[in-house]
Amino acid sequence: MENNLGKENVKSLVWRIAIPSMLAQFVSVLYSIVDRMYIGNIPRIGDEALAGVGICGPVVTMVGSVAFLVGIGGSPLMSRRMGEGRMDEARKIVANAFVMLIGLAMILMVLMTAIRRPMLMFFGASQITYPYADIYFTTYLTGTVFALLSTGMNQFIIAQGFAKTGMISVSLGAVLNIVLDPVFIFAMNMDVRGAAIATVISQMASCVFVLVFLFGPKPPVRISFGGYRPGIMGRILVMGFTPFIIIAIDNVMIIALNAVLARYSAAGTGDMLITCATIVQSFMLVVTMPLGGISSGTQTILAYNYGAGQRDRVMMAQRYIVLLCVAFTAVMFVAAQVLSPAFVRLFTSDPQISATAVWAIGVSTMALIPLGVQYAVVDGFTGLGQVRYALPLSFFRKLVYFVPLFVLPVFFGAKAVFFAEPISDIAGPVVTSILYSAVMPRLMGEERREAGSL
């Protein structure tokens, strides 16, 4: 094992797991960033194709969120059982998660293929952008099983202390995607379809790497067969529901944003504003994915030590995680103010789109720093199995977002929707901090309840 979760210095342990997890998620952002960057620069059709792929973005992420439902749902459970010394039950959790991911991937691929046209049109595609959205999404769905297995099972690698190995698995796919994108898009003249094919091949490579490792001799808890029980699957789903619903609602927010822009934009500007929103969402991914890597990757430290009854180590780790998350969002806030023009130029050369996108990034990141507290605390509660706190806190922040999203454009026009993000990024962390201060000391002071057999 790369890290001894129960004995090593907590501060160095947080750093050694958080940084590779953050870098892994940063690299994984390149999947969508590189796709969108190349697509936006396709001659003659770039801006329309980018808007079409932007429509697909939240739907693709919602499909991928199922991997977190199972992966982040099962990996803290596995870590707690390891901390309790119950290795047989830890292996059963991994076995059940593996089967669940395969089954859910098959269901999603069939369902999404059947409803793709009405779904994409409802989510904001126009007659101009739908063909690009359809080509990208249909091709992407063929690799659903690779996407879910590579992302979901990678959580069980990280949760056993192999953070560097988890980073390598993600980096492998991202680097391959960067290399293959220009080959399929430009050299082979496949345009949008080529971007999706490159992504599927890259996810396949990551999937193979993850499965070879988890079937191999190195991890203490490997993939095994048998021991499938509805009770275990149900517990995984309960634990994973919070991160799943966070990702799902995040994407509903993007879908709603696109729909509101299409409705309230002046004639002929709807697709242009959706293109701007796609660029803004790409920048926000550079923030939220690595931030989530820090907060979710370090869940294993909290879960393992909570299972082992080491409350002081749990509290110490949580403090370091919060500080690290806030430091990261502070750096990204500065980057948003300084580097957004260069970032936007990666996607488009149109001066009107560029100016609007830079302005929208500035607005959307106004309250970025408090977001670090939100992620650290909510994912911390999830790692401790305290879904009763994590879920309401997540829902509250999303609810705050939706109110200005629908109200502001009625009075101030379509561009006002971008102010919904900073409003929610202030209200959410304030409430989260208050609840954490009230609950956490009592929670850590409770006598540890025996988890019992799954």
C-alpha beads as a LAMMPS data file, in Angstrom:
LAMMPS data file: protein, C-alpha beads

454 atoms
453 bonds

1 atom types
1 bond types

-500.0 500.0 xlo xhi
-500.0 500.0 ylo yhi
-500.0 500.0 zlo zhi

Masses

1 110.0

Atoms # bond

1 1 1 0.000 0.000 0.000
2 1 1 1.309 3.457 -0.903
3 1 1 -0.116 5.051 2.290
4 1 1 -0.867 3.678 5.755
5 1 1 -4.227 5.311 6.419
6 1 1 -4.331 4.571 10.142
7 1 1 -0.801 5.356 11.319
8 1 1 1.023 7.868 9.123
9 1 1 1.214 11.584 9.899
10 1 1 -2.199 13.029 9.047
11 1 1 -0.964 16.192 7.350
12 1 1 1.430 14.386 5.029
13 1 1 -1.197 11.696 4.403
14 1 1 -3.740 14.299 3.285
15 1 1 -1.176 15.863 0.953
16 1 1 -0.041 12.543 -0.532
17 1 1 -3.596 11.442 -1.313
18 1 1 -5.173 14.817 -2.125
19 1 1 -2.578 16.016 -4.624
20 1 1 -2.606 12.922 -6.887
21 1 1 -6.411 12.813 -6.657
22 1 1 -6.593 16.498 -7.587
23 1 1 -4.165 16.051 -10.473
24 1 1 -6.071 12.998 -11.683
25 1 1 -9.285 14.986 -11.861
26 1 1 -7.499 17.927 -13.452
27 1 1 -6.173 15.623 -16.136
28 1 1 -9.617 14.065 -16.566
29 1 1 -11.005 17.527 -17.330
30 1 1 -8.852 17.405 -20.431
31 1 1 -11.273 14.833 -21.873
32 1 1 -13.944 17.474 -22.317
33 1 1 -11.674 20.526 -22.598
34 1 1 -9.576 19.073 -25.405
35 1 1 -12.648 17.787 -27.229
36 1 1 -14.293 21.204 -27.060
37 1 1 -11.094 23.049 -27.948
38 1 1 -10.555 21.048 -31.127
39 1 1 -14.255 21.067 -32.028
40 1 1 -14.441 24.844 -31.631
41 1 1 -11.620 25.190 -34.151
42 1 1 -13.094 22.972 -36.880
43 1 1 -13.195 25.136 -40.051
44 1 1 -16.587 26.615 -40.977
45 1 1 -18.659 24.676 -38.392
46 1 1 -16.647 25.195 -35.202
47 1 1 -18.951 27.531 -33.248
48 1 1 -22.152 25.602 -34.094
49 1 1 -20.479 22.249 -33.394
50 1 1 -19.197 23.564 -30.051
51 1 1 -22.722 24.622 -29.079
52 1 1 -24.011 21.149 -30.028
53 1 1 -21.362 19.369 -27.954
54 1 1 -22.104 21.822 -25.143
55 1 1 -25.689 20.544 -25.119
56 1 1 -24.308 17.003 -24.768
57 1 1 -21.934 17.957 -21.965
58 1 1 -24.305 17.790 -19.004
59 1 1 -26.040 14.676 -20.350
60 1 1 -22.708 12.898 -20.783
61 1 1 -21.707 13.903 -17.255
62 1 1 -25.037 12.663 -15.881
63 1 1 -24.354 9.280 -17.446
64 1 1 -20.896 9.334 -15.901
65 1 1 -22.299 10.328 -12.506
66 1 1 -23.569 6.766 -12.137
67 1 1 -19.906 5.773 -11.759
68 1 1 -19.714 8.038 -8.708
69 1 1 -22.990 6.637 -7.384
70 1 1 -21.301 3.249 -7.122
71 1 1 -17.628 4.212 -6.775
72 1 1 -17.902 6.919 -4.128
73 1 1 -20.787 5.010 -2.556
74 1 1 -18.796 1.794 -2.178
75 1 1 -15.227 2.958 -1.588
76 1 1 -15.787 4.666 1.819
77 1 1 -17.696 1.571 2.943
78 1 1 -14.754 -0.571 1.871
79 1 1 -12.312 1.747 3.700
80 1 1 -14.345 1.572 6.897
81 1 1 -14.433 -2.214 6.761
82 1 1 -10.670 -2.243 6.201
83 1 1 -10.228 0.047 9.204
84 1 1 -12.349 -2.351 11.264
85 1 1 -10.263 -5.304 10.052
86 1 1 -13.234 -6.904 8.243
87 1 1 -11.476 -7.711 4.975
88 1 1 -13.984 -10.327 3.767
89 1 1 -16.787 -7.779 3.867
90 1 1 -14.552 -5.242 2.120
91 1 1 -14.062 -7.735 -0.744
92 1 1 -17.808 -8.328 -0.991
93 1 1 -18.389 -4.585 -1.372
94 1 1 -15.941 -4.430 -4.303
95 1 1 -17.485 -7.492 -5.959
96 1 1 -20.985 -6.046 -5.729
97 1 1 -19.858 -2.646 -7.006
98 1 1 -18.192 -4.235 -10.054
99 1 1 -21.363 -6.071 -11.066
100 1 1 -23.522 -3.009 -10.436
101 1 1 -21.404 -0.832 -12.733
102 1 1 -21.613 -3.309 -15.599
103 1 1 -25.389 -3.698 -15.238
104 1 1 -26.057 0.030 -14.955
105 1 1 -23.848 0.761 -17.974
106 1 1 -25.870 -1.593 -20.151
107 1 1 -29.177 -0.098 -19.006
108 1 1 -28.006 3.471 -19.575
109 1 1 -26.625 2.775 -23.039
110 1 1 -29.919 1.303 -24.251
111 1 1 -32.137 3.910 -22.558
112 1 1 -30.164 6.992 -23.613
113 1 1 -29.901 5.800 -27.212
114 1 1 -33.673 5.356 -27.403
115 1 1 -34.580 8.823 -26.063
116 1 1 -31.645 10.882 -27.346
117 1 1 -33.510 13.078 -29.881
118 1 1 -36.329 14.411 -27.668
119 1 1 -33.906 14.685 -24.752
120 1 1 -31.304 16.747 -26.630
121 1 1 -33.940 18.991 -28.185
122 1 1 -35.526 19.564 -24.778
123 1 1 -32.121 20.431 -23.300
124 1 1 -31.565 23.300 -25.713
125 1 1 -30.445 21.920 -29.080
126 1 1 -31.659 23.840 -32.125
127 1 1 -32.188 22.615 -35.659
128 1 1 -28.678 23.883 -36.423
129 1 1 -26.876 22.353 -33.420
130 1 1 -28.819 19.089 -33.050
131 1 1 -26.945 17.139 -35.800
132 1 1 -23.637 17.779 -34.031
133 1 1 -25.085 16.888 -30.628
134 1 1 -26.615 13.682 -31.997
135 1 1 -23.413 12.474 -33.681
136 1 1 -21.279 13.125 -30.594
137 1 1 -23.715 11.669 -28.065
138 1 1 -24.605 8.533 -30.044
139 1 1 -20.936 7.693 -30.579
140 1 1 -20.053 8.413 -26.946
141 1 1 -22.740 6.046 -25.666
142 1 1 -21.017 3.045 -27.287
143 1 1 -18.302 3.365 -24.653
144 1 1 -20.587 3.673 -21.634
145 1 1 -19.322 0.506 -19.957
146 1 1 -15.695 1.659 -20.278
147 1 1 -16.526 5.104 -18.893
148 1 1 -18.363 3.748 -15.851
149 1 1 -15.900 0.980 -15.005
150 1 1 -12.803 3.161 -15.373
151 1 1 -14.204 5.972 -13.209
152 1 1 -16.171 3.893 -10.706
153 1 1 -13.606 1.176 -9.996
154 1 1 -10.772 3.717 -9.860
155 1 1 -12.316 4.952 -6.597
156 1 1 -11.525 1.554 -5.053
157 1 1 -7.892 1.952 -6.065
158 1 1 -7.626 5.395 -4.436
159 1 1 -9.541 4.259 -1.352
160 1 1 -6.929 1.561 -0.667
161 1 1 -4.188 4.187 -0.539
162 1 1 -2.988 3.876 -4.138
163 1 1 -3.589 7.519 -5.065
164 1 1 -0.685 7.639 -7.534
165 1 1 -1.954 4.560 -9.326
166 1 1 -5.381 6.166 -9.556
167 1 1 -3.800 9.259 -11.056
168 1 1 -1.939 7.177 -13.644
169 1 1 -5.142 5.456 -14.750
170 1 1 -6.857 8.787 -15.427
171 1 1 -3.758 10.336 -16.995
172 1 1 -3.420 7.421 -19.388
173 1 1 -6.845 8.052 -20.883
174 1 1 -6.473 11.828 -20.974
175 1 1 -3.088 11.798 -22.700
176 1 1 -4.345 9.268 -25.220
177 1 1 -7.373 11.487 -25.869
178 1 1 -5.147 14.506 -26.515
179 1 1 -3.125 12.514 -29.020
180 1 1 -6.079 10.917 -30.806
181 1 1 -8.348 13.979 -31.063
182 1 1 -6.473 15.772 -33.866
183 1 1 -5.948 12.465 -35.666
184 1 1 -9.652 11.585 -35.821
185 1 1 -11.047 15.133 -36.080
186 1 1 -8.681 16.656 -38.645
187 1 1 -6.392 14.040 -40.193
188 1 1 -9.256 11.599 -40.799
189 1 1 -11.847 14.360 -41.438
190 1 1 -14.308 12.866 -38.937
191 1 1 -15.107 16.191 -37.212
192 1 1 -17.418 15.783 -34.184
193 1 1 -17.690 12.006 -34.538
194 1 1 -13.906 11.786 -34.427
195 1 1 -13.804 13.591 -31.080
196 1 1 -16.265 11.101 -29.598
197 1 1 -14.365 8.097 -31.011
198 1 1 -11.122 9.401 -29.494
199 1 1 -12.854 9.720 -26.120
200 1 1 -14.259 6.173 -26.245
201 1 1 -10.861 4.665 -27.112
202 1 1 -9.215 6.641 -24.316
203 1 1 -11.773 5.499 -21.770
204 1 1 -11.267 1.918 -22.908
205 1 1 -7.541 2.210 -22.202
206 1 1 -8.183 3.591 -18.691
207 1 1 -10.703 0.829 -18.041
208 1 1 -8.227 -1.903 -18.980
209 1 1 -5.572 -0.362 -16.716
210 1 1 -7.950 -0.167 -13.739
211 1 1 -9.229 -3.730 -14.110
212 1 1 -5.773 -5.237 -14.584
213 1 1 -4.671 -3.572 -11.339
214 1 1 -7.742 -4.584 -9.326
215 1 1 -7.603 -8.185 -10.551
216 1 1 -3.859 -8.307 -9.842
217 1 1 -1.941 -9.226 -6.668
218 1 1 -0.983 -5.736 -5.424
219 1 1 -4.137 -4.292 -3.770
220 1 1 -5.228 -5.796 -0.418
221 1 1 -8.840 -5.846 -1.665
222 1 1 -9.168 -7.166 -5.216
223 1 1 -12.129 -7.764 -7.503
224 1 1 -13.651 -11.154 -6.782
225 1 1 -16.795 -12.964 -7.845
226 1 1 -19.696 -14.125 -5.711
227 1 1 -21.184 -12.795 -2.498
228 1 1 -23.710 -10.654 -4.357
229 1 1 -26.323 -9.402 -1.903
230 1 1 -29.136 -6.862 -2.283
231 1 1 -28.293 -5.474 1.154
232 1 1 -24.760 -4.587 0.136
233 1 1 -25.918 -3.047 -3.140
234 1 1 -28.542 -1.022 -1.295
235 1 1 -25.987 0.309 1.178
236 1 1 -23.667 1.329 -1.678
237 1 1 -26.523 3.191 -3.358
238 1 1 -27.471 4.987 -0.130
239 1 1 -23.874 6.063 0.499
240 1 1 -23.358 7.101 -3.112
241 1 1 -26.617 8.973 -3.493
242 1 1 -25.222 12.274 -2.207
243 1 1 -22.302 12.603 -4.683
244 1 1 -24.539 11.212 -7.423
245 1 1 -27.328 13.697 -6.832
246 1 1 -24.806 16.551 -6.540
247 1 1 -23.411 15.743 -9.983
248 1 1 -26.852 15.065 -11.422
249 1 1 -28.284 18.362 -10.178
250 1 1 -25.155 20.220 -11.301
251 1 1 -25.935 19.007 -14.777
252 1 1 -29.617 19.823 -14.461
253 1 1 -28.404 23.321 -13.606
254 1 1 -26.404 23.449 -16.853
255 1 1 -29.338 22.082 -18.832
256 1 1 -31.634 24.683 -17.256
257 1 1 -29.081 27.392 -17.988
258 1 1 -28.999 26.455 -21.678
259 1 1 -32.788 26.336 -21.840
260 1 1 -33.149 29.755 -20.156
261 1 1 -30.554 31.268 -22.495
262 1 1 -32.413 29.873 -25.503
263 1 1 -35.704 31.318 -24.230
264 1 1 -34.672 34.800 -23.127
265 1 1 -31.941 35.594 -25.676
266 1 1 -32.587 38.202 -28.346
267 1 1 -33.375 36.859 -31.801
268 1 1 -30.390 35.166 -33.388
269 1 1 -28.197 35.254 -30.248
270 1 1 -29.329 32.065 -28.477
271 1 1 -26.753 29.695 -29.995
272 1 1 -24.024 32.303 -29.432
273 1 1 -24.819 32.590 -25.705
274 1 1 -24.997 28.796 -25.360
275 1 1 -21.529 28.641 -26.942
276 1 1 -20.347 31.169 -24.324
277 1 1 -21.977 29.129 -21.574
278 1 1 -20.174 26.012 -22.846
279 1 1 -16.843 27.830 -22.530
280 1 1 -17.755 29.020 -19.015
281 1 1 -18.731 25.480 -18.028
282 1 1 -15.393 24.249 -19.339
283 1 1 -13.578 26.710 -17.073
284 1 1 -15.734 25.730 -14.103
285 1 1 -14.815 22.091 -14.736
286 1 1 -11.168 23.085 -14.332
287 1 1 -12.171 24.312 -10.873
288 1 1 -14.745 21.813 -9.636
289 1 1 -13.248 18.549 -10.909
290 1 1 -9.836 18.963 -9.187
291 1 1 -11.597 20.430 -6.138
292 1 1 -13.773 17.327 -6.021
293 1 1 -10.616 15.244 -6.418
294 1 1 -9.258 16.750 -3.203
295 1 1 -12.467 16.414 -1.189
296 1 1 -13.597 12.997 -2.443
297 1 1 -10.115 11.462 -2.738
298 1 1 -9.409 12.179 0.934
299 1 1 -12.693 10.617 2.050
300 1 1 -10.811 7.369 2.472
301 1 1 -8.688 8.904 5.272
302 1 1 -11.807 10.013 7.135
303 1 1 -13.660 6.735 6.535
304 1 1 -10.756 4.464 7.510
305 1 1 -9.987 6.310 10.753
306 1 1 -13.671 6.664 11.597
307 1 1 -14.019 2.903 11.201
308 1 1 -10.930 2.400 13.386
309 1 1 -12.364 4.696 16.095
310 1 1 -9.554 7.297 15.781
311 1 1 -11.649 10.444 16.149
312 1 1 -8.702 12.821 16.678
313 1 1 -7.218 11.791 13.342
314 1 1 -10.595 12.349 11.663
315 1 1 -10.864 15.927 12.963
316 1 1 -7.264 16.727 12.137
317 1 1 -7.636 15.384 8.608
318 1 1 -10.849 17.334 8.061
319 1 1 -9.145 20.593 9.026
320 1 1 -6.304 20.026 6.582
321 1 1 -8.752 19.072 3.823
322 1 1 -10.751 22.293 4.297
323 1 1 -7.583 24.405 4.207
324 1 1 -6.351 22.658 1.071
325 1 1 -9.697 23.096 -0.705
326 1 1 -9.891 26.793 0.164
327 1 1 -6.294 27.349 -0.957
328 1 1 -7.087 25.703 -4.288
329 1 1 -10.201 27.823 -4.908
330 1 1 -8.228 30.964 -4.004
331 1 1 -5.622 30.126 -6.660
332 1 1 -8.339 29.423 -9.222
333 1 1 -10.088 32.711 -8.396
334 1 1 -6.898 34.582 -9.298
335 1 1 -6.506 32.459 -12.433
336 1 1 -10.052 33.329 -13.502
337 1 1 -9.325 37.041 -13.290
338 1 1 -5.965 36.872 -15.058
339 1 1 -6.096 33.962 -17.509
340 1 1 -9.692 33.872 -18.747
341 1 1 -8.966 35.725 -22.037
342 1 1 -6.261 33.192 -22.944
343 1 1 -8.548 30.328 -21.916
344 1 1 -11.390 31.589 -24.107
345 1 1 -9.090 31.880 -27.128
346 1 1 -8.576 28.113 -26.992
347 1 1 -12.195 27.673 -28.065
348 1 1 -13.049 30.506 -30.413
349 1 1 -11.612 33.392 -32.385
350 1 1 -14.943 35.195 -32.723
351 1 1 -14.537 38.576 -30.947
352 1 1 -18.161 38.835 -29.775
353 1 1 -18.184 35.317 -28.321
354 1 1 -14.762 35.879 -26.738
355 1 1 -15.742 39.140 -25.021
356 1 1 -19.001 37.708 -23.679
357 1 1 -17.349 34.497 -22.444
358 1 1 -14.582 36.384 -20.594
359 1 1 -17.202 38.572 -18.895
360 1 1 -19.295 35.495 -17.971
361 1 1 -16.292 33.690 -16.449
362 1 1 -15.572 36.755 -14.325
363 1 1 -19.149 36.852 -13.048
364 1 1 -19.411 33.103 -12.449
365 1 1 -16.218 33.010 -10.356
366 1 1 -16.918 36.071 -8.177
367 1 1 -17.555 33.901 -5.077
368 1 1 -15.303 30.973 -5.926
369 1 1 -13.242 30.867 -2.718
370 1 1 -16.066 29.820 -0.312
371 1 1 -16.848 26.905 -2.615
372 1 1 -13.817 25.099 -1.160
373 1 1 -15.540 24.920 2.223
374 1 1 -18.718 23.537 0.648
375 1 1 -16.921 20.692 -1.126
376 1 1 -14.690 19.754 1.816
377 1 1 -17.487 19.612 4.389
378 1 1 -20.139 17.906 2.248
379 1 1 -17.730 15.234 0.993
380 1 1 -16.381 14.876 4.516
381 1 1 -19.849 14.107 5.862
382 1 1 -20.337 11.621 3.021
383 1 1 -17.069 9.856 3.832
384 1 1 -18.205 9.469 7.440
385 1 1 -21.502 7.973 6.272
386 1 1 -23.465 11.024 7.441
387 1 1 -25.710 11.331 4.394
388 1 1 -28.376 12.932 6.598
389 1 1 -26.211 16.077 6.691
390 1 1 -24.465 15.932 3.329
391 1 1 -27.578 15.624 1.200
392 1 1 -29.598 18.568 2.613
393 1 1 -26.545 20.830 2.386
394 1 1 -26.095 19.942 -1.266
395 1 1 -29.773 20.437 -2.031
396 1 1 -29.800 23.836 -0.346
397 1 1 -26.997 25.225 -2.519
398 1 1 -28.679 23.925 -5.682
399 1 1 -32.028 25.392 -4.659
400 1 1 -30.418 28.789 -4.135
401 1 1 -28.973 28.547 -7.673
402 1 1 -32.293 27.799 -9.362
403 1 1 -34.165 30.772 -7.894
404 1 1 -32.022 33.533 -9.474
405 1 1 -31.526 31.422 -12.606
406 1 1 -35.224 31.656 -13.408
407 1 1 -35.975 35.048 -11.840
408 1 1 -33.083 37.286 -12.956
409 1 1 -33.493 36.944 -16.753
410 1 1 -37.157 37.946 -16.487
411 1 1 -36.113 41.398 -15.244
412 1 1 -32.543 41.856 -16.504
413 1 1 -32.255 39.748 -19.665
414 1 1 -30.592 36.472 -20.611
415 1 1 -27.028 37.360 -19.561
416 1 1 -28.159 37.872 -15.955
417 1 1 -28.341 34.081 -15.519
418 1 1 -24.584 33.985 -14.923
419 1 1 -25.083 35.746 -11.571
420 1 1 -26.884 32.670 -10.206
421 1 1 -23.541 30.919 -9.640
422 1 1 -21.934 33.436 -7.232
423 1 1 -25.207 33.834 -5.313
424 1 1 -25.334 30.094 -4.610
425 1 1 -21.581 29.960 -3.917
426 1 1 -22.050 32.387 -1.040
427 1 1 -25.298 31.116 0.489
428 1 1 -24.356 27.424 0.356
429 1 1 -21.007 27.617 2.198
430 1 1 -22.410 29.961 4.858
431 1 1 -25.139 27.488 5.829
432 1 1 -22.724 24.549 5.516
433 1 1 -20.199 26.171 7.866
434 1 1 -22.862 26.874 10.480
435 1 1 -24.160 23.300 10.427
436 1 1 -20.641 21.844 10.521
437 1 1 -19.734 23.896 13.598
438 1 1 -22.877 22.707 15.377
439 1 1 -22.783 19.033 14.381
440 1 1 -19.195 17.875 14.048
441 1 1 -18.059 18.160 17.715
442 1 1 -21.102 16.198 18.840
443 1 1 -20.654 13.634 16.087
444 1 1 -17.020 13.044 17.027
445 1 1 -17.931 12.841 20.698
446 1 1 -20.412 10.032 20.201
447 1 1 -19.394 6.542 21.110
448 1 1 -18.611 4.569 17.994
449 1 1 -21.518 2.377 17.042
450 1 1 -20.588 -0.990 15.730
451 1 1 -21.456 -1.093 12.038
452 1 1 -22.634 -4.685 12.119
453 1 1 -22.548 -7.044 9.195
454 1 1 -23.726 -5.833 5.843

Bonds

1 1 1 2
2 1 2 3
3 1 3 4
4 1 4 5
5 1 5 6
6 1 6 7
7 1 7 8
8 1 8 9
9 1 9 10
10 1 10 11
11 1 11 12
12 1 12 13
13 1 13 14
14 1 14 15
15 1 15 16
16 1 16 17
17 1 17 18
18 1 18 19
19 1 19 20
20 1 20 21
21 1 21 22
22 1 22 23
23 1 23 24
24 1 24 25
25 1 25 26
26 1 26 27
27 1 27 28
28 1 28 29
29 1 29 30
30 1 30 31
31 1 31 32
32 1 32 33
33 1 33 34
34 1 34 35
35 1 35 36
36 1 36 37
37 1 37 38
38 1 38 39
39 1 39 40
40 1 40 41
41 1 41 42
42 1 42 43
43 1 43 44
44 1 44 45
45 1 45 46
46 1 46 47
47 1 47 48
48 1 48 49
49 1 49 50
50 1 50 51
51 1 51 52
52 1 52 53
53 1 53 54
54 1 54 55
55 1 55 56
56 1 56 57
57 1 57 58
58 1 58 59
59 1 59 60
60 1 60 61
61 1 61 62
62 1 62 63
63 1 63 64
64 1 64 65
65 1 65 66
66 1 66 67
67 1 67 68
68 1 68 69
69 1 69 70
70 1 70 71
71 1 71 72
72 1 72 73
73 1 73 74
74 1 74 75
75 1 75 76
76 1 76 77
77 1 77 78
78 1 78 79
79 1 79 80
80 1 80 81
81 1 81 82
82 1 82 83
83 1 83 84
84 1 84 85
85 1 85 86
86 1 86 87
87 1 87 88
88 1 88 89
89 1 89 90
90 1 90 91
91 1 91 92
92 1 92 93
93 1 93 94
94 1 94 95
95 1 95 96
96 1 96 97
97 1 97 98
98 1 98 99
99 1 99 100
100 1 100 101
101 1 101 102
102 1 102 103
103 1 103 104
104 1 104 105
105 1 105 106
106 1 106 107
107 1 107 108
108 1 108 109
109 1 109 110
110 1 110 111
111 1 111 112
112 1 112 113
113 1 113 114
114 1 114 115
115 1 115 116
116 1 116 117
117 1 117 118
118 1 118 119
119 1 119 120
120 1 120 121
121 1 121 122
122 1 122 123
123 1 123 124
124 1 124 125
125 1 125 126
126 1 126 127
127 1 127 128
128 1 128 129
129 1 129 130
130 1 130 131
131 1 131 132
132 1 132 133
133 1 133 134
134 1 134 135
135 1 135 136
136 1 136 137
137 1 137 138
138 1 138 139
139 1 139 140
140 1 140 141
141 1 141 142
142 1 142 143
143 1 143 144
144 1 144 145
145 1 145 146
146 1 146 147
147 1 147 148
148 1 148 149
149 1 149 150
150 1 150 151
151 1 151 152
152 1 152 153
153 1 153 154
154 1 154 155
155 1 155 156
156 1 156 157
157 1 157 158
158 1 158 159
159 1 159 160
160 1 160 161
161 1 161 162
162 1 162 163
163 1 163 164
164 1 164 165
165 1 165 166
166 1 166 167
167 1 167 168
168 1 168 169
169 1 169 170
170 1 170 171
171 1 171 172
172 1 172 173
173 1 173 174
174 1 174 175
175 1 175 176
176 1 176 177
177 1 177 178
178 1 178 179
179 1 179 180
180 1 180 181
181 1 181 182
182 1 182 183
183 1 183 184
184 1 184 185
185 1 185 186
186 1 186 187
187 1 187 188
188 1 188 189
189 1 189 190
190 1 190 191
191 1 191 192
192 1 192 193
193 1 193 194
194 1 194 195
195 1 195 196
196 1 196 197
197 1 197 198
198 1 198 199
199 1 199 200
200 1 200 201
201 1 201 202
202 1 202 203
203 1 203 204
204 1 204 205
205 1 205 206
206 1 206 207
207 1 207 208
208 1 208 209
209 1 209 210
210 1 210 211
211 1 211 212
212 1 212 213
213 1 213 214
214 1 214 215
215 1 215 216
216 1 216 217
217 1 217 218
218 1 218 219
219 1 219 220
220 1 220 221
221 1 221 222
222 1 222 223
223 1 223 224
224 1 224 225
225 1 225 226
226 1 226 227
227 1 227 228
228 1 228 229
229 1 229 230
230 1 230 231
231 1 231 232
232 1 232 233
233 1 233 234
234 1 234 235
235 1 235 236
236 1 236 237
237 1 237 238
238 1 238 239
239 1 239 240
240 1 240 241
241 1 241 242
242 1 242 243
243 1 243 244
244 1 244 245
245 1 245 246
246 1 246 247
247 1 247 248
248 1 248 249
249 1 249 250
250 1 250 251
251 1 251 252
252 1 252 253
253 1 253 254
254 1 254 255
255 1 255 256
256 1 256 257
257 1 257 258
258 1 258 259
259 1 259 260
260 1 260 261
261 1 261 262
262 1 262 263
263 1 263 264
264 1 264 265
265 1 265 266
266 1 266 267
267 1 267 268
268 1 268 269
269 1 269 270
270 1 270 271
271 1 271 272
272 1 272 273
273 1 273 274
274 1 274 275
275 1 275 276
276 1 276 277
277 1 277 278
278 1 278 279
279 1 279 280
280 1 280 281
281 1 281 282
282 1 282 283
283 1 283 284
284 1 284 285
285 1 285 286
286 1 286 287
287 1 287 288
288 1 288 289
289 1 289 290
290 1 290 291
291 1 291 292
292 1 292 293
293 1 293 294
294 1 294 295
295 1 295 296
296 1 296 297
297 1 297 298
298 1 298 299
299 1 299 300
300 1 300 301
301 1 301 302
302 1 302 303
303 1 303 304
304 1 304 305
305 1 305 306
306 1 306 307
307 1 307 308
308 1 308 309
309 1 309 310
310 1 310 311
311 1 311 312
312 1 312 313
313 1 313 314
314 1 314 315
315 1 315 316
316 1 316 317
317 1 317 318
318 1 318 319
319 1 319 320
320 1 320 321
321 1 321 322
322 1 322 323
323 1 323 324
324 1 324 325
325 1 325 326
326 1 326 327
327 1 327 328
328 1 328 329
329 1 329 330
330 1 330 331
331 1 331 332
332 1 332 333
333 1 333 334
334 1 334 335
335 1 335 336
336 1 336 337
337 1 337 338
338 1 338 339
339 1 339 340
340 1 340 341
341 1 341 342
342 1 342 343
343 1 343 344
344 1 344 345
345 1 345 346
346 1 346 347
347 1 347 348
348 1 348 349
349 1 349 350
350 1 350 351
351 1 351 352
352 1 352 353
353 1 353 354
354 1 354 355
355 1 355 356
356 1 356 357
357 1 357 358
358 1 358 359
359 1 359 360
360 1 360 361
361 1 361 362
362 1 362 363
363 1 363 364
364 1 364 365
365 1 365 366
366 1 366 367
367 1 367 368
368 1 368 369
369 1 369 370
370 1 370 371
371 1 371 372
372 1 372 373
373 1 373 374
374 1 374 375
375 1 375 376
376 1 376 377
377 1 377 378
378 1 378 379
379 1 379 380
380 1 380 381
381 1 381 382
382 1 382 383
383 1 383 384
384 1 384 385
385 1 385 386
386 1 386 387
387 1 387 388
388 1 388 389
389 1 389 390
390 1 390 391
391 1 391 392
392 1 392 393
393 1 393 394
394 1 394 395
395 1 395 396
396 1 396 397
397 1 397 398
398 1 398 399
399 1 399 400
400 1 400 401
401 1 401 402
402 1 402 403
403 1 403 404
404 1 404 405
405 1 405 406
406 1 406 407
407 1 407 408
408 1 408 409
409 1 409 410
410 1 410 411
411 1 411 412
412 1 412 413
413 1 413 414
414 1 414 415
415 1 415 416
416 1 416 417
417 1 417 418
418 1 418 419
419 1 419 420
420 1 420 421
421 1 421 422
422 1 422 423
423 1 423 424
424 1 424 425
425 1 425 426
426 1 426 427
427 1 427 428
428 1 428 429
429 1 429 430
430 1 430 431
431 1 431 432
432 1 432 433
433 1 433 434
434 1 434 435
435 1 435 436
436 1 436 437
437 1 437 438
438 1 438 439
439 1 439 440
440 1 440 441
441 1 441 442
442 1 442 443
443 1 443 444
444 1 444 445
445 1 445 446
446 1 446 447
447 1 447 448
448 1 448 449
449 1 449 450
450 1 450 451
451 1 451 452
452 1 452 453
453 1 453 454
